[in-house]
Amino acid sequence: MDKRIKLGLDQDRIIDITTNGRKTGAPRRIEIWFFNIAGKIFITGTPGARDWYANVLANPEIIFHLKHSVRADIPAICTPVTDIEERRLIFLSIFHILNEDRDLKEYIKHSPLIEVNLNTANTCIG
């Protein structure tokens, strides 16, 4: 993995992702936070329905756009995290990173949560 990308994954938090619309197939780009937990990349949101998550469920291929310490467009495949115990551990790690106390049960039950598997071999660094 390119050193600049590794640095971005280690220290950045805000990224963009491009998903493909589940109905139109059109690209949809949004700004979102990601979390690097023990070398695994996760994206989540507050509890509730999210269009980006519905798009990922329909088509798990996204572009992960680093945009702060390095500019890079990284193709990725997303996997929803559905196991309750795994979700609990990930959300506990996220809350620790954020240094915030949130309603863990609500997040486990109602928040989108995906693991992002990056294909850094096909990355466009700008």
MOPAC internal coordinates of N, CA, C and O (Angstrom, degrees):
PM7 1SCF
backbone

  N    0.0000 0     0.00 0     0.00 0    0    0    0
  C    1.4546 1     0.00 0     0.00 0    1    0    0
  C    1.5256 1   108.92 1     0.00 0    2    1    0
  O    1.2310 1   120.64 1   -42.12 1    3    2    1
  N    1.3099 1   116.37 1   137.88 1    3    2    1
  C    1.4566 1   122.83 1   177.26 1    5    3    2
  C    1.5329 1   109.63 1   -58.02 1    6    5    3
  O    1.2310 1   120.34 1   -43.35 1    7    6    5
  N    1.3395 1   116.96 1   136.65 1    7    6    5
  C    1.4627 1   121.99 1  -178.30 1    9    7    6
  C    1.5276 1   112.07 1   -58.93 1   10    9    7
  O    1.2310 1   120.40 1   143.16 1   11   10    9
  N    1.3390 1   116.84 1   -36.84 1   11   10    9
  C    1.4703 1   119.76 1  -178.94 1   13   11   10
  C    1.5268 1   110.94 1   -66.33 1   14   13   11
  O    1.2310 1   120.61 1   140.99 1   15   14   13
  N    1.3297 1   116.43 1   -39.01 1   15   14   13
  C    1.4642 1   120.05 1   178.35 1   17   15   14
  C    1.5224 1   110.11 1   -67.19 1   18   17   15
  O    1.2310 1   120.16 1   135.38 1   19   18   17
  N    1.3250 1   117.30 1   -44.62 1   19   18   17
  C    1.4643 1   120.53 1   178.64 1   21   19   18
  C    1.5236 1   110.52 1   -58.13 1   22   21   19
  O    1.2310 1   120.44 1   137.07 1   23   22   21
  N    1.3314 1   116.77 1   -42.93 1   23   22   21
  C    1.4604 1   120.57 1   177.85 1   25   23   22
  C    1.5258 1   110.63 1   -60.98 1   26   25   23
  O    1.2310 1   120.22 1   134.23 1   27   26   25
  N    1.3311 1   117.19 1   -45.77 1   27   26   25
  C    1.4642 1   120.84 1   178.42 1   29   27   26
  C    1.5182 1   112.21 1   -59.94 1   30   29   27
  O    1.2310 1   120.43 1   137.84 1   31   30   29
  N    1.3238 1   116.78 1   -42.16 1   31   30   29
  C    1.4604 1   120.80 1   179.52 1   33   31   30
  C    1.5207 1   111.67 1   -68.36 1   34   33   31
  O    1.2310 1   120.44 1   150.74 1   35   34   33
  N    1.3280 1   116.76 1   -29.26 1   35   34   33
  C    1.4620 1   120.91 1  -179.70 1   37   35   34
  C    1.5242 1   112.98 1   -80.81 1   38   37   35
  O    1.2310 1   119.74 1   148.38 1   39   38   37
  N    1.3352 1   118.10 1   -31.62 1   39   38   37
  C    1.4658 1   117.73 1  -171.39 1   41   39   38
  C    1.5254 1   115.11 1  -118.57 1   42   41   39
  O    1.2310 1   119.34 1   159.74 1   43   42   41
  N    1.3269 1   118.87 1   -20.26 1   43   42   41
  C    1.4650 1   119.87 1  -179.07 1   45   43   42
  C    1.5223 1   110.76 1   -81.61 1   46   45   43
  O    1.2310 1   120.48 1   -14.32 1   47   46   45
  N    1.3109 1   116.70 1   165.68 1   47   46   45
  C    1.4592 1   122.17 1   176.45 1   49   47   46
  C    1.5261 1   110.53 1  -133.49 1   50   49   47
  O    1.2310 1   120.42 1   141.55 1   51   50   49
  N    1.3331 1   116.80 1   -38.45 1   51   50   49
  C    1.4645 1   120.29 1  -175.63 1   53   51   50
  C    1.5233 1   109.55 1   -96.52 1   54   53   51
  O    1.2310 1   121.36 1   -50.31 1   55   54   53
  N    1.3261 1   115.00 1   129.69 1   55   54   53
  C    1.4582 1   122.70 1   179.64 1   57   55   54
  C    1.5208 1   108.42 1  -136.40 1   58   57   55
  O    1.2310 1   120.67 1    -2.66 1   59   58   57
  N    1.3047 1   116.32 1   177.34 1   59   58   57
  C    1.4547 1   122.42 1   163.54 1   61   59   58
  C    1.5206 1   106.92 1  -113.63 1   62   61   59
  O    1.2310 1   120.86 1   -27.75 1   63   62   61
  N    1.3101 1   115.97 1   152.25 1   63   62   61
  C    1.4552 1   120.47 1   168.20 1   65   63   62
  C    1.5197 1   107.93 1  -127.49 1   66   65   63
  O    1.2310 1   121.15 1   -34.60 1   67   66   65
  N    1.3087 1   115.40 1   145.40 1   67   66   65
  C    1.4569 1   120.80 1   172.17 1   69   67   66
  C    1.5132 1   107.33 1  -112.51 1   70   69   67
  O    1.2310 1   121.46 1   -59.99 1   71   70   69
  N    1.3244 1   114.82 1   120.01 1   71   70   69
  C    1.4582 1   121.79 1   174.82 1   73   71   70
  C    1.5252 1   107.56 1  -108.49 1   74   73   71
  O    1.2310 1   120.80 1   -10.10 1   75   74   73
  N    1.3156 1   116.07 1   169.90 1   75   74   73
  C    1.4635 1   121.16 1   172.76 1   77   75   74
  C    1.5170 1   108.13 1  -104.71 1   78   77   75
  O    1.2310 1   120.93 1   -51.48 1   79   78   77
  N    1.3422 1   115.83 1   128.52 1   79   78   77
  C    1.4618 1   120.34 1  -178.44 1   81   79   78
  C    1.5169 1   111.30 1   -55.37 1   82   81   79
  O    1.2310 1   120.73 1   -46.16 1   83   82   81
  N    1.3176 1   116.21 1   133.84 1   83   82   81
  C    1.4629 1   120.34 1  -176.41 1   85   83   82
  C    1.5163 1   112.33 1   -68.41 1   86   85   83
  O    1.2310 1   119.96 1   153.78 1   87   86   85
  N    1.3296 1   117.69 1   -26.22 1   87   86   85
  C    1.4712 1   120.85 1   179.79 1   89   87   86
  C    1.5230 1   111.57 1   -97.89 1   90   89   87
  O    1.2310 1   120.60 1   136.79 1   91   90   89
  N    1.3317 1   116.45 1   -43.21 1   91   90   89
  C    1.4670 1   120.51 1  -173.95 1   93   91   90
  C    1.5173 1   113.56 1   -95.37 1   94   93   91
  O    1.2310 1   120.79 1   154.95 1   95   94   93
  N    1.3220 1   116.09 1   -25.05 1   95   94   93
  C    1.4633 1   120.04 1  -173.92 1   97   95   94
  C    1.5223 1   112.46 1    78.56 1   98   97   95
  O    1.2310 1   120.37 1   177.70 1   99   98   97
  N    1.3310 1   116.89 1    -2.30 1   99   98   97
  C    1.4645 1   121.70 1  -178.92 1  101   99   98
  C    1.5293 1   109.89 1   -73.06 1  102  101   99
  O    1.2310 1   120.27 1   -34.74 1  103  102  101
  N    1.3480 1   117.08 1   145.26 1  103  102  101
  C    1.4602 1   119.40 1   178.02 1  105  103  102
  C    1.5255 1   111.41 1   -66.53 1  106  105  103
  O    1.2310 1   121.14 1   -40.26 1  107  106  105
  N    1.3250 1   115.42 1   139.74 1  107  106  105
  C    1.4667 1   122.97 1   179.15 1  109  107  106
  C    1.5197 1   107.77 1  -128.97 1  110  109  107
  O    1.2310 1   120.65 1   -61.20 1  111  110  109
  N    1.3220 1   116.37 1   118.80 1  111  110  109
  C    1.4670 1   120.83 1  -178.45 1  113  111  110
  C    1.5180 1   109.38 1  -110.54 1  114  113  111
  O    1.2310 1   121.28 1   -48.50 1  115  114  113
  N    1.3568 1   115.15 1   131.50 1  115  114  113
  C    1.4613 1   121.15 1   177.82 1  117  115  114
  C    1.5192 1   109.88 1  -136.98 1  118  117  115
  O    1.2310 1   121.42 1   -21.70 1  119  118  117
  N    1.3203 1   114.90 1   158.30 1  119  118  117
  C    1.4610 1   121.10 1   172.99 1  121  119  118
  C    1.5247 1   108.02 1   -91.64 1  122  121  119
  O    1.2310 1   121.06 1   -40.30 1  123  122  121
  N    1.3249 1   115.57 1   139.70 1  123  122  121
  C    1.4631 1   120.25 1  -176.68 1  125  123  122
  C    1.5254 1   108.87 1  -158.25 1  126  125  123
  O    1.2310 1   120.61 1   -17.21 1  127  126  125
  N    1.3201 1   116.44 1   162.79 1  127  126  125
  C    1.4587 1   121.95 1   175.16 1  129  127  126
  C    1.5176 1   109.88 1   -91.42 1  130  129  127
  O    1.2310 1   121.30 1   -30.46 1  131  130  129
  N    1.3322 1   115.12 1   149.54 1  131  130  129
  C    1.4607 1   120.38 1   170.45 1  133  131  130
  C    1.5228 1   108.29 1  -127.87 1  134  133  131
  O    1.2310 1   121.29 1   -17.56 1  135  134  133
  N    1.3223 1   115.14 1   162.44 1  135  134  133
  C    1.4629 1   121.53 1  -178.98 1  137  135  134
  C    1.5142 1   108.86 1  -132.02 1  138  137  135
  O    1.2310 1   121.24 1   -50.28 1  139  138  137
  N    1.3215 1   115.24 1   129.72 1  139  138  137
  C    1.4593 1   122.09 1   176.08 1  141  139  138
  C    1.5281 1   106.16 1  -100.30 1  142  141  139
  O    1.2310 1   121.21 1   -71.02 1  143  142  141
  N    1.3188 1   115.28 1   108.98 1  143  142  141
  C    1.4608 1   120.92 1  -177.35 1  145  143  142
  C    1.5218 1   107.49 1  -118.54 1  146  145  143
  O    1.2310 1   121.47 1   -70.65 1  147  146  145
  N    1.3120 1   114.79 1   109.35 1  147  146  145
  C    1.4694 1   121.52 1   179.70 1  149  147  146
  C    1.5279 1   111.45 1    53.61 1  150  149  147
  O    1.2310 1   120.95 1  -139.61 1  151  150  149
  N    1.3338 1   115.79 1    40.39 1  151  150  149
  C    1.4580 1   120.57 1   176.53 1  153  151  150
  C    1.5155 1   114.90 1    82.81 1  154  153  151
  O    1.2310 1   120.06 1   179.44 1  155  154  153
  N    1.3197 1   117.49 1    -0.56 1  155  154  153
  C    1.4631 1   121.35 1   175.47 1  157  155  154
  C    1.5245 1   108.54 1  -104.49 1  158  157  155
  O    1.2310 1   120.83 1   -38.12 1  159  158  157
  N    1.3204 1   116.01 1   141.88 1  159  158  157
  C    1.4622 1   121.35 1  -176.48 1  161  159  158
  C    1.5237 1   109.59 1  -102.25 1  162  161  159
  O    1.2310 1   121.12 1   -50.02 1  163  162  161
  N    1.3471 1   115.46 1   129.98 1  163  162  161
  C    1.4655 1   121.75 1  -179.90 1  165  163  162
  C    1.5180 1   109.90 1  -128.54 1  166  165  163
  O    1.2310 1   121.37 1   -32.44 1  167  166  165
  N    1.3256 1   114.99 1   147.56 1  167  166  165
  C    1.4616 1   122.41 1   171.86 1  169  167  166
  C    1.5245 1   106.81 1  -127.16 1  170  169  167
  O    1.2310 1   121.35 1   -42.45 1  171  170  169
  N    1.3215 1   115.02 1   137.55 1  171  170  169
  C    1.4568 1   120.98 1   178.60 1  173  171  170
  C    1.5188 1   108.83 1  -144.10 1  174  173  171
  O    1.2310 1   120.75 1     6.46 1  175  174  173
  N    1.2913 1   116.18 1  -173.54 1  175  174  173
  C    1.4585 1   122.22 1   176.11 1  177  175  174
  C    1.5118 1   108.68 1  -158.78 1  178  177  175
  O    1.2310 1   121.02 1    -3.61 1  179  178  177
  N    1.2997 1   115.65 1   176.39 1  179  178  177
  C    1.4581 1   119.64 1   177.22 1  181  179  178
  C    1.5294 1   108.96 1   -66.39 1  182  181  179
  O    1.2310 1   120.48 1   -20.84 1  183  182  181
  N    1.3212 1   116.68 1   159.16 1  183  182  181
  C    1.4652 1   119.23 1  -178.97 1  185  183  182
  C    1.5271 1   112.22 1   -56.29 1  186  185  183
  O    1.2310 1   121.40 1   -39.83 1  187  186  185
  N    1.3222 1   114.93 1   140.17 1  187  186  185
  C    1.4627 1   121.44 1   178.39 1  189  187  186
  C    1.5127 1   111.74 1   130.30 1  190  189  187
  O    1.2310 1   121.22 1    -9.61 1  191  190  189
  N    1.3096 1   115.27 1   170.39 1  191  190  189
  C    1.4667 1   121.70 1   179.67 1  193  191  190
  C    1.5226 1   109.84 1   -71.46 1  194  193  191
  O    1.2310 1   120.33 1   -39.55 1  195  194  193
  N    1.3164 1   116.97 1   140.45 1  195  194  193
  C    1.4623 1   123.12 1   179.20 1  197  195  194
  C    1.5260 1   108.56 1  -134.52 1  198  197  195
  O    1.2310 1   120.82 1   -47.48 1  199  198  197
  N    1.3360 1   116.04 1   132.52 1  199  198  197
  C    1.4672 1   120.48 1   179.16 1  201  199  198
  C    1.5247 1   111.41 1   -61.59 1  202  201  199
  O    1.2310 1   120.28 1   138.80 1  203  202  201
  N    1.3329 1   117.07 1   -41.20 1  203  202  201
  C    1.4693 1   118.81 1  -178.71 1  205  203  202
  C    1.5188 1   110.72 1   -60.05 1  206  205  203
  O    1.2310 1   120.47 1   142.65 1  207  206  205
  N    1.3323 1   116.70 1   -37.35 1  207  206  205
  C    1.4569 1   120.66 1  -178.96 1  209  207  206
  C    1.5326 1   110.58 1   -70.38 1  210  209  207
  O    1.2310 1   120.33 1   137.92 1  211  210  209
  N    1.3189 1   116.97 1   -42.08 1  211  210  209
  C    1.4653 1   120.11 1   176.77 1  213  211  210
  C    1.5263 1   110.20 1   -61.30 1  214  213  211
  O    1.2310 1   120.41 1   141.58 1  215  214  213
  N    1.3349 1   116.82 1   -38.42 1  215  214  213
  C    1.4651 1   120.44 1   177.20 1  217  215  214
  C    1.5263 1   111.09 1   -63.75 1  218  217  215
  O    1.2310 1   120.40 1   137.42 1  219  218  217
  N    1.3257 1   116.83 1   -42.58 1  219  218  217
  C    1.4706 1   121.15 1  -179.76 1  221  219  218
  C    1.5334 1   110.58 1   -65.88 1  222  221  219
  O    1.2310 1   120.25 1   141.40 1  223  222  221
  N    1.3213 1   117.12 1   -38.60 1  223  222  221
  C    1.4648 1   119.57 1   177.94 1  225  223  222
  C    1.5292 1   110.77 1   -62.66 1  226  225  223
  O    1.2310 1   120.40 1   143.14 1  227  226  225
  N    1.3349 1   116.84 1   -36.86 1  227  226  225
  C    1.4679 1   121.27 1   179.86 1  229  227  226
  C    1.5224 1   111.98 1   -76.77 1  230  229  227
  O    1.2310 1   120.51 1   144.24 1  231  230  229
  N    1.3346 1   116.63 1   -35.76 1  231  230  229
  C    1.4638 1   121.59 1  -179.96 1  233  231  230
  C    1.5224 1   107.45 1  -146.40 1  234  233  231
  O    1.2310 1   119.67 1   -75.97 1  235  234  233
  N    1.3346 1   118.23 1   104.03 1  235  234  233
  C    1.4658 1   120.94 1  -173.07 1  237  235  234
  C    1.5269 1   115.21 1   -74.20 1  238  237  235
  O    1.2310 1   119.36 1   177.92 1  239  238  237
  N    1.3240 1   118.83 1    -2.08 1  239  238  237
  C    1.4581 1   120.19 1   179.00 1  241  239  238
  C    1.5216 1   109.95 1   -83.89 1  242  241  239
  O    1.2310 1   120.83 1   -52.50 1  243  242  241
  N    1.3363 1   116.02 1   127.50 1  243  242  241
  C    1.4620 1   121.90 1   178.35 1  245  243  242
  C    1.5240 1   108.73 1  -133.25 1  246  245  243
  O    1.2310 1   121.79 1    -8.19 1  247  246  245
  N    1.3383 1   114.19 1   171.81 1  247  246  245
  C    1.4641 1   121.53 1   165.75 1  249  247  246
  C    1.5250 1   105.92 1  -113.59 1  250  249  247
  O    1.2310 1   121.18 1   -53.01 1  251  250  249
  N    1.3149 1   115.36 1   126.99 1  251  250  249
  C    1.4601 1   124.51 1  -179.58 1  253  251  250
  C    1.5207 1   105.68 1   -99.94 1  254  253  251
  O    1.2310 1   120.12 1   -66.08 1  255  254  253
  N    1.3242 1   117.38 1   113.92 1  255  254  253
  C    1.4622 1   122.04 1  -173.52 1  257  255  254
  C    1.5338 1   110.73 1  -105.22 1  258  257  255
  O    1.2310 1   120.51 1   -76.64 1  259  258  257
  N    1.3315 1   116.63 1   103.36 1  259  258  257
  C    1.4585 1   119.70 1   168.84 1  261  259  258
  C    1.5195 1   107.17 1   -72.97 1  262  261  259
  O    1.2310 1   119.89 1   -38.19 1  263  262  261
  N    1.3399 1   117.82 1   141.81 1  263  262  261
  C    1.4640 1   118.41 1  -174.61 1  265  263  262
  C    1.5226 1   114.89 1  -146.47 1  266  265  263
  O    1.2310 1   119.97 1  -170.70 1  267  266  265
  N    1.3215 1   117.66 1     9.30 1  267  266  265
  C    1.4618 1   118.53 1  -179.38 1  269  267  266
  C    1.5233 1   111.68 1  -113.27 1  270  269  267
  O    1.2310 1   119.37 1   100.12 1  271  270  269
  N    1.3135 1   118.81 1   -79.88 1  271  270  269
  C    1.4629 1   119.61 1  -177.67 1  273  271  270
  C    1.5202 1   112.00 1   -70.94 1  274  273  271
  O    1.2310 1   120.37 1   157.22 1  275  274  273
  N    1.3263 1   116.89 1   -22.78 1  275  274  273
  C    1.4659 1   123.16 1   175.10 1  277  275  274
  C    1.5225 1   106.93 1  -151.96 1  278  277  275
  O    1.2310 1   121.02 1   -30.29 1  279  278  277
  N    1.3045 1   115.66 1   149.71 1  279  278  277
  C    1.4714 1   119.84 1   173.89 1  281  279  278
  C    1.5175 1   107.21 1  -101.74 1  282  281  279
  O    1.2310 1   121.41 1   -60.71 1  283  282  281
  N    1.3349 1   114.90 1   119.29 1  283  282  281
  C    1.4632 1   119.79 1  -179.04 1  285  283  282
  C    1.5212 1   109.15 1  -151.90 1  286  285  283
  O    1.2310 1   121.11 1   -41.51 1  287  286  285
  N    1.3128 1   115.48 1   138.49 1  287  286  285
  C    1.4594 1   122.57 1   175.69 1  289  287  286
  C    1.5216 1   107.16 1  -109.23 1  290  289  287
  O    1.2310 1   120.76 1   -67.52 1  291  290  289
  N    1.3191 1   116.15 1   112.48 1  291  290  289
  C    1.4573 1   121.71 1  -171.19 1  293  291  290
  C    1.5316 1   109.55 1  -116.50 1  294  293  291
  O    1.2310 1   119.88 1   -62.54 1  295  294  293
  N    1.3297 1   117.84 1   117.46 1  295  294  293
  C    1.4664 1   119.25 1   174.05 1  297  295  294
  C    1.5297 1   109.39 1   -63.77 1  298  297  295
  O    1.2310 1   120.77 1   -34.04 1  299  298  297
  N    1.3212 1   116.14 1   145.96 1  299  298  297
  C    1.4612 1   119.98 1  -177.95 1  301  299  298
  C    1.5218 1   110.58 1  -151.74 1  302  301  299
  O    1.2310 1   121.87 1   -20.21 1  303  302  301
  N    1.3062 1   114.03 1   159.79 1  303  302  301
  C    1.4637 1   122.85 1   172.96 1  305  303  302
  C    1.5280 1   106.97 1  -118.74 1  306  305  303
  O    1.2310 1   120.87 1   -46.28 1  307  306  305
  N    1.3249 1   115.95 1   133.72 1  307  306  305
  C    1.4599 1   120.97 1  -177.88 1  309  307  306
  C    1.5200 1   110.98 1  -105.59 1  310  309  307
  O    1.2310 1   121.74 1   -35.90 1  311  310  309
  N    1.3088 1   114.28 1   144.10 1  311  310  309
  C    1.4550 1   121.52 1   176.53 1  313  311  310
  C    1.5216 1   108.48 1  -125.87 1  314  313  311
  O    1.2310 1   119.68 1   -60.09 1  315  314  313
  N    1.3354 1   118.22 1   119.91 1  315  314  313
  C    1.4647 1   119.23 1   176.59 1  317  315  314
  C    1.5319 1   110.61 1   -62.34 1  318  317  315
  O    1.2310 1   120.89 1   -39.61 1  319  318  317
  N    1.3107 1   115.90 1   140.39 1  319  318  317
  C    1.4629 1   121.43 1   176.58 1  321  319  318
  C    1.5297 1   106.13 1   -98.17 1  322  321  319
  O    1.2310 1   120.90 1   -67.95 1  323  322  321
  N    1.3270 1   115.88 1   112.05 1  323  322  321
  C    1.4613 1   120.41 1  -174.00 1  325  323  322
  C    1.5214 1   113.72 1  -115.24 1  326  325  323
  O    1.2310 1   119.80 1   159.95 1  327  326  325
  N    1.3261 1   117.98 1   -20.05 1  327  326  325
  C    1.4544 1   120.96 1   179.48 1  329  327  326
  C    1.5291 1   109.84 1   -65.35 1  330  329  327
  O    1.2310 1   120.61 1   -54.53 1  331  330  329
  N    1.3225 1   116.43 1   125.47 1  331  330  329
  C    1.4713 1   121.77 1  -173.83 1  333  331  330
  C    1.5230 1   111.98 1   -59.40 1  334  333  331
  O    1.2310 1   119.75 1   134.28 1  335  334  333
  N    1.3179 1   118.08 1   -45.72 1  335  334  333
  C    1.4703 1   120.39 1  -178.40 1  337  335  334
  C    1.5292 1   110.80 1   -67.10 1  338  337  335
  O    1.2310 1   120.07 1   140.06 1  339  338  337
  N    1.3197 1   117.47 1   -39.94 1  339  338  337
  C    1.4631 1   120.45 1   177.06 1  341  339  338
  C    1.5258 1   110.42 1   -63.85 1  342  341  339
  O    1.2310 1   120.30 1   137.79 1  343  342  341
  N    1.3274 1   117.03 1   -42.21 1  343  342  341
  C    1.4712 1   120.89 1   177.28 1  345  343  342
  C    1.5307 1   110.38 1   -60.49 1  346  345  343
  O    1.2310 1   120.63 1   136.25 1  347  346  345
  N    1.3220 1   116.39 1   -43.75 1  347  346  345
  C    1.4659 1   120.66 1  -179.19 1  349  347  346
  C    1.5215 1   110.61 1   -59.25 1  350  349  347
  O    1.2310 1   120.40 1   132.41 1  351  350  349
  N    1.3254 1   116.84 1   -47.59 1  351  350  349
  C    1.4661 1   120.71 1  -179.15 1  353  351  350
  C    1.5321 1   111.88 1   -64.27 1  354  353  351
  O    1.2310 1   120.53 1   138.96 1  355  354  353
  N    1.3192 1   116.60 1   -41.04 1  355  354  353
  C    1.4741 1   120.14 1   179.57 1  357  355  354
  C    1.5199 1   110.56 1   -66.00 1  358  357  355
  O    1.2310 1   120.23 1   133.96 1  359  358  357
  N    1.3328 1   117.16 1   -46.04 1  359  358  357
  C    1.4664 1   118.62 1   179.83 1  361  359  358
  C    1.5270 1   111.70 1   -65.30 1  362  361  359
  O    1.2310 1   119.56 1   143.42 1  363  362  361
  N    1.3178 1   118.45 1   -36.58 1  363  362  361
  C    1.4660 1   119.73 1   175.01 1  365  363  362
  C    1.5264 1   110.43 1   -60.27 1  366  365  363
  O    1.2310 1   120.27 1   138.97 1  367  366  365
  N    1.3212 1   117.09 1   -41.03 1  367  366  365
  C    1.4804 1   120.75 1   177.87 1  369  367  366
  C    1.5252 1   110.82 1   -65.11 1  370  369  367
  O    1.2310 1   120.32 1   137.54 1  371  370  369
  N    1.3219 1   116.98 1   -42.46 1  371  370  369
  C    1.4726 1   120.77 1   179.56 1  373  371  370
  C    1.5246 1   110.33 1   -63.40 1  374  373  371
  O    1.2310 1   120.13 1   134.24 1  375  374  373
  N    1.3278 1   117.35 1   -45.76 1  375  374  373
  C    1.4645 1   120.43 1   179.63 1  377  375  374
  C    1.5332 1   110.38 1   -61.99 1  378  377  375
  O    1.2310 1   120.38 1   143.85 1  379  378  377
  N    1.3277 1   116.87 1   -36.15 1  379  378  377
  C    1.4692 1   120.56 1   177.06 1  381  379  378
  C    1.5291 1   110.48 1   -65.02 1  382  381  379
  O    1.2310 1   120.31 1   135.97 1  383  382  381
  N    1.3411 1   117.02 1   -44.03 1  383  382  381
  C    1.4649 1   121.11 1   178.43 1  385  383  382
  C    1.5249 1   110.07 1   -60.42 1  386  385  383
  O    1.2310 1   120.61 1   137.23 1  387  386  385
  N    1.3230 1   116.44 1   -42.77 1  387  386  385
  C    1.4676 1   121.10 1  -178.54 1  389  387  386
  C    1.5264 1   112.43 1   -78.02 1  390  389  387
  O    1.2310 1   120.75 1   168.24 1  391  390  389
  N    1.3413 1   116.16 1   -11.76 1  391  390  389
  C    1.4579 1   121.39 1  -175.78 1  393  391  390
  C    1.5268 1   110.72 1    54.33 1  394  393  391
  O    1.2310 1   121.58 1  -133.99 1  395  394  393
  N    1.3359 1   114.59 1    46.01 1  395  394  393
  C    1.4616 1   121.13 1  -179.13 1  397  395  394
  C    1.5154 1   109.83 1  -131.85 1  398  397  395
  O    1.2310 1   121.77 1   -30.14 1  399  398  397
  N    1.3213 1   114.21 1   149.86 1  399  398  397
  C    1.4584 1   120.87 1   175.28 1  401  399  398
  C    1.5239 1   106.95 1  -105.45 1  402  401  399
  O    1.2310 1   120.86 1   -67.17 1  403  402  401
  N    1.3229 1   115.96 1   112.83 1  403  402  401
  C    1.4646 1   121.19 1  -179.74 1  405  403  402
  C    1.5191 1   108.93 1  -120.74 1  406  405  403
  O    1.2310 1   120.76 1    -8.79 1  407  406  405
  N    1.3219 1   116.15 1   171.21 1  407  406  405
  C    1.4590 1   122.15 1   179.89 1  409  407  406
  C    1.5279 1   109.67 1   -75.40 1  410  409  407
  O    1.2310 1   121.05 1   -86.09 1  411  410  409
  N    1.3240 1   115.59 1    93.91 1  411  410  409
  C    1.4595 1   121.68 1  -174.81 1  413  411  410
  C    1.5272 1   111.60 1   -57.55 1  414  413  411
  O    1.2310 1   119.91 1   135.30 1  415  414  413
  N    1.3086 1   117.78 1   -44.70 1  415  414  413
  C    1.4689 1   120.80 1  -178.62 1  417  415  414
  C    1.5247 1   111.23 1   -60.65 1  418  417  415
  O    1.2310 1   120.32 1   139.67 1  419  418  417
  N    1.3185 1   116.99 1   -40.33 1  419  418  417
  C    1.4744 1   121.29 1   179.75 1  421  419  418
  C    1.5274 1   110.46 1   -65.20 1  422  421  419
  O    1.2310 1   120.05 1   137.29 1  423  422  421
  N    1.3173 1   117.51 1   -42.71 1  423  422  421
  C    1.4611 1   121.04 1   178.88 1  425  423  422
  C    1.5307 1   111.41 1   -65.87 1  426  425  423
  O    1.2310 1   120.68 1   136.86 1  427  426  425
  N    1.3266 1   116.30 1   -43.14 1  427  426  425
  C    1.4639 1   119.60 1   179.47 1  429  427  426
  C    1.5265 1   110.47 1   -60.31 1  430  429  427
  O    1.2310 1   120.16 1   138.23 1  431  430  429
  N    1.3223 1   117.30 1   -41.77 1  431  430  429
  C    1.4692 1   121.27 1  -176.06 1  433  431  430
  C    1.5248 1   113.86 1   -79.60 1  434  433  431
  O    1.2310 1   119.62 1   145.29 1  435  434  433
  N    1.3470 1   118.34 1   -34.71 1  435  434  433
  C    1.4632 1   118.91 1  -164.12 1  437  435  434
  C    1.5332 1   116.56 1  -128.70 1  438  437  435
  O    1.2310 1   119.74 1  -177.99 1  439  438  437
  N    1.3225 1   118.09 1     2.01 1  439  438  437
  C    1.4674 1   118.57 1  -178.88 1  441  439  438
  C    1.5210 1   110.97 1   -99.08 1  442  441  439
  O    1.2310 1   120.77 1   -38.34 1  443  442  441
  N    1.3360 1   116.13 1   141.66 1  443  442  441
  C    1.4641 1   118.46 1   172.41 1  445  443  442
  C    1.5233 1   108.72 1   -66.61 1  446  445  443
  O    1.2310 1   120.57 1   -34.52 1  447  446  445
  N    1.3130 1   116.52 1   145.48 1  447  446  445
  C    1.4621 1   120.62 1   177.12 1  449  447  446
  C    1.5202 1   108.14 1  -152.74 1  450  449  447
  O    1.2310 1   121.39 1   -58.68 1  451  450  449
  N    1.3323 1   114.94 1   121.32 1  451  450  449
  C    1.4641 1   119.99 1   178.61 1  453  451  450
  C    1.5162 1   109.81 1  -128.70 1  454  453  451
  O    1.2310 1   121.59 1   -30.97 1  455  454  453
  N    1.3235 1   114.56 1   149.03 1  455  454  453
  C    1.4568 1   121.08 1   167.65 1  457  455  454
  C    1.5158 1   106.41 1   -97.29 1  458  457  455
  O    1.2310 1   120.86 1   -43.78 1  459  458  457
  N    1.3252 1   115.96 1   136.22 1  459  458  457
  C    1.4610 1   122.23 1  -177.38 1  461  459  458
  C    1.5225 1   109.00 1  -108.52 1  462  461  459
  O    1.2310 1   121.03 1   -59.75 1  463  462  461
  N    1.3172 1   115.64 1   120.25 1  463  462  461
  C    1.4626 1   121.62 1   178.23 1  465  463  462
  C    1.5225 1   108.00 1  -102.30 1  466  465  463
  O    1.2310 1   121.01 1   -74.48 1  467  466  465
  N    1.3239 1   115.68 1   105.52 1  467  466  465
  C    1.4573 1   122.23 1  -174.47 1  469  467  466
  C    1.5253 1   111.42 1   -80.16 1  470  469  467
  O    1.2310 1   121.11 1   -37.58 1  471  470  469
  N    1.3360 1   115.49 1   142.42 1  471  470  469
  C    1.4601 1   121.94 1   174.39 1  473  471  470
  C    1.5327 1   106.87 1  -107.15 1  474  473  471
  O    1.2310 1   120.59 1  -101.47 1  475  474  473
  N    1.3318 1   116.48 1    78.53 1  475  474  473
  C    1.4676 1   120.37 1  -173.66 1  477  475  474
  C    1.5096 1   112.60 1   -69.71 1  478  477  475
  O    1.2310 1   119.84 1   165.81 1  479  478  477
  N    1.3273 1   117.91 1   -14.19 1  479  478  477
  C    1.4676 1   119.75 1   177.53 1  481  479  478
  C    1.5241 1   112.00 1   -66.73 1  482  481  479
  O    1.2310 1   120.53 1   153.98 1  483  482  481
  N    1.3369 1   116.60 1   -26.02 1  483  482  481
  C    1.4689 1   120.94 1  -178.92 1  485  483  482
  C    1.5223 1   112.00 1  -110.02 1  486  485  483
  O    1.2310 1   120.46 1  -145.05 1  487  486  485
  N    1.3142 1   116.72 1    34.95 1  487  486  485
  C    1.4570 1   122.48 1  -176.78 1  489  487  486
  C    1.5185 1   112.25 1   -84.89 1  490  489  487
  O    1.2310 1   121.33 1   -39.51 1  491  490  489
  N    1.3080 1   115.06 1   140.49 1  491  490  489
  C    1.4637 1   121.77 1   172.78 1  493  491  490
  C    1.5245 1   107.39 1  -104.35 1  494  493  491
  O    1.2310 1   120.44 1   -67.90 1  495  494  493
  N    1.3500 1   116.76 1   112.10 1  495  494  493
  C    1.4617 1   121.66 1   179.29 1  497  495  494
  C    1.5143 1   108.67 1  -100.54 1  498  497  495
  O    1.2310 1   121.46 1   -50.79 1  499  498  497
  N    1.3429 1   114.81 1   129.21 1  499  498  497
  C    1.4586 1   119.07 1  -176.80 1  501  499  498
  C    1.4841 1   114.02 1  -116.52 1  502  501  499
  O    1.2310 1   120.10 1   180.00 1  503  502  501

